[in-house]
Amino acid sequence: TVCVRVRPLVARERDKERDQPPALQLDGNAISIFDVRNTVPEWRNFAFDQCLGQSEGQEALYRYVGEPILQNGLKGFNGTLFAYGQTGSGKSFSIMGSDSDPGIIPQLLQRLYAVVDGTDTRDELVAETRVTMSFLEIYNEEIKDLLDPESRPRQKKLFVHQHPKLGVYVPNLTEAAATSAAEAIR
């Protein structure tokens, strides 16, 4: 699923936009962007699986993006969440959120461990459940293992690989087991 989320404008952007027509419009699963770089400005249209506007909260984002990952995970499939965008576009907030407005990962972990612990019985579990996770960041074409402490120098650089049976993976990426949502967030 490819979901685009438009973050709310910050104060300086709101002030700037007052004097100009809107540069972005959402319509269902499509986004139109007003491109002024050409000699004749024009609207450019893009379609996605899901588009969330500025008024959509973290719950809606989790429902469209996080819940399908959880459901597939409960069926035994690996799940991957990939956030892409320029600096300041809201990736970290969408993924982790805040204490008062949790993002996709905290919501997914709360629900996952509620299912594993048996306090949420909406889903059937397989006989055994093992939860492991990895977190990485790709910035300037460098992969950073977010679970590997900075104090330990890495012997080899990390690279993304693709295997016909394993799919996409990163060898030597730290994989940690967690027994609760709180432990996983730490």
VMD Tcl script that draws the C-alpha trace (Angstrom):
set ca {
  {0.00 0.00 0.00}
  {1.32 3.42 -0.90}
  {-0.15 6.13 1.30}
  {0.61 9.84 1.01}
  {0.07 12.02 4.04}
  {-0.04 15.80 3.77}
  {1.12 17.37 7.01}
  {-0.44 20.56 8.33}
  {1.28 23.77 7.31}
  {3.59 25.45 9.80}
  {3.08 29.15 10.62}
  {5.50 30.54 8.03}
  {3.92 28.35 5.31}
  {0.40 29.49 6.30}
  {1.52 33.13 6.13}
  {3.08 32.61 2.71}
  {0.06 30.72 1.35}
  {-2.39 33.54 2.25}
  {-1.08 35.56 -0.69}
  {-1.08 32.65 -3.17}
  {-3.59 30.15 -4.49}
  {-3.36 26.65 -3.00}
  {-0.52 24.60 -4.48}
  {-1.95 21.21 -3.50}
  {-5.36 19.59 -3.73}
  {-6.54 16.16 -2.56}
  {-9.37 14.25 -4.19}
  {-9.88 10.72 -2.86}
  {-6.74 8.78 -3.70}
  {-5.31 11.50 -5.96}
  {-3.15 14.54 -5.29}
  {-2.81 17.48 -7.63}
  {0.19 19.76 -7.28}
  {0.40 23.17 -8.96}
  {3.78 23.22 -10.70}
  {5.06 26.76 -11.32}
  {8.50 25.70 -12.61}
  {7.37 25.49 -16.24}
  {6.90 28.49 -18.51}
  {3.18 27.78 -18.30}
  {2.25 26.71 -14.74}
  {0.08 23.61 -14.66}
  {-1.52 21.08 -12.32}
  {0.25 17.72 -12.09}
  {-1.85 14.78 -10.94}
  {-0.70 11.70 -9.01}
  {-2.70 8.67 -7.84}
  {-1.92 6.53 -4.78}
  {-3.61 3.75 -2.82}
  {-4.51 6.23 -0.09}
  {-4.17 9.99 0.41}
  {-4.59 11.57 3.83}
  {-5.10 15.30 4.14}
  {-4.00 17.75 6.80}
  {-7.05 17.06 8.96}
  {-6.47 13.27 9.12}
  {-5.01 12.19 12.45}
  {-2.68 9.45 13.60}
  {-5.61 7.02 14.09}
  {-6.59 7.25 10.44}
  {-2.99 6.78 9.37}
  {-2.71 3.67 11.56}
  {-5.99 2.29 10.21}
  {-4.86 2.61 6.58}
  {-1.18 1.71 6.98}
  {-0.46 0.03 10.32}
  {-3.43 -2.30 10.70}
  {-2.83 -4.12 7.36}
  {0.81 -4.67 8.37}
  {-0.36 -6.11 11.70}
  {-2.96 -8.36 10.06}
  {-0.37 -9.78 7.66}
  {2.08 -10.24 10.54}
  {-0.51 -12.24 12.47}
  {-0.78 -14.50 9.41}
  {2.97 -15.14 9.56}
  {4.26 -12.61 7.05}
  {7.01 -10.08 7.69}
  {5.93 -6.46 7.75}
  {7.78 -3.42 6.50}
  {6.94 0.23 7.01}
  {8.83 2.66 4.81}
  {8.53 6.43 5.28}
  {9.97 8.72 2.63}
  {10.12 12.48 2.37}
  {12.32 15.49 2.73}
  {13.55 16.76 6.08}
  {10.72 18.29 8.08}
  {7.96 16.57 6.11}
  {6.58 14.66 9.11}
  {8.07 11.17 8.72}
  {9.17 10.78 12.35}
  {5.88 12.11 13.65}
  {3.90 9.76 11.41}
  {6.01 6.77 12.46}
  {6.50 7.42 16.19}
  {4.21 10.33 17.04}
  {4.26 11.77 20.55}
  {3.17 10.53 23.98}
  {-0.21 12.23 23.56}
  {-0.61 11.41 19.85}
  {1.11 8.07 19.11}
  {2.20 7.22 15.59}
  {1.94 4.02 13.58}
  {4.60 2.02 15.47}
  {3.33 2.62 19.03}
  {-0.27 1.93 17.96}
  {0.74 -1.22 16.09}
  {2.78 -2.49 19.04}
  {-0.03 -1.82 21.54}
  {-2.47 -3.76 19.37}
  {0.01 -6.55 18.60}
  {0.79 -7.21 22.24}
  {-2.90 -6.99 23.16}
  {-3.49 -9.81 20.66}
  {-0.43 -11.79 21.84}
  {-1.44 -11.39 25.52}
  {-5.01 -12.42 24.74}
  {-6.57 -9.14 25.89}
  {-7.69 -8.40 22.31}
  {-9.53 -11.39 20.90}
  {-10.57 -9.90 17.56}
  {-7.91 -11.99 15.79}
  {-6.96 -15.63 15.95}
  {-3.33 -16.35 16.74}
  {-1.23 -19.15 15.45}
  {0.00 -21.62 18.09}
  {3.26 -19.74 18.66}
  {4.07 -16.07 18.32}
  {7.58 -14.67 18.15}
  {8.06 -10.93 17.82}
  {11.34 -9.49 16.59}
  {11.97 -6.10 15.07}
  {14.60 -4.04 13.33}
  {14.71 -0.30 12.70}
  {16.86 1.39 10.11}
  {17.24 4.81 8.60}
  {18.47 5.56 5.09}
  {19.89 9.05 4.82}
  {22.18 10.28 2.04}
  {22.38 6.70 0.75}
  {23.83 5.49 4.07}
  {22.01 2.87 6.12}
  {22.01 3.40 9.87}
  {20.99 0.60 12.24}
  {18.77 2.40 14.77}
  {19.07 -0.46 17.30}
  {22.87 -0.55 17.17}
  {24.53 1.74 19.73}
  {26.70 4.49 18.26}
  {29.55 3.59 20.61}
  {30.30 0.34 18.80}
  {31.99 0.88 15.43}
  {30.46 -1.15 12.61}
  {32.88 -3.47 10.85}
  {31.02 -3.39 7.51}
  {28.64 -0.94 5.92}
  {25.04 -2.05 5.70}
  {23.46 -2.66 2.30}
  {19.96 -3.56 1.14}
  {19.82 -6.93 -0.64}
  {17.06 -8.76 -2.46}
  {16.73 -12.54 -2.40}
  {14.27 -14.53 -4.54}
  {12.86 -16.35 -1.47}
  {13.73 -14.07 1.45}
  {12.69 -10.86 -0.28}
  {14.33 -7.55 0.63}
  {16.64 -7.71 3.64}
  {19.67 -6.04 5.23}
  {22.33 -8.50 6.39}
  {23.85 -7.74 9.82}
  {20.98 -5.44 10.79}
  {20.24 -5.77 14.51}
  {17.11 -7.80 15.19}
  {15.72 -7.52 18.71}
  {13.09 -9.56 20.49}
  {10.58 -7.73 22.66}
  {8.06 -9.12 25.14}
  {5.85 -6.02 25.46}
  {4.95 -2.84 23.61}
  {6.74 -0.74 26.24}
  {9.93 -2.81 25.85}
  {9.75 -2.51 22.06}
  {9.37 1.27 22.21}
  {12.36 1.60 24.54}
}
mol new
graphics top color blue
foreach p $ca { graphics top sphere $p radius 0.5 }
foreach p [lrange $ca 0 end-1] q [lrange $ca 1 end] { graphics top cylinder $p $q radius 0.2 }
display resetview
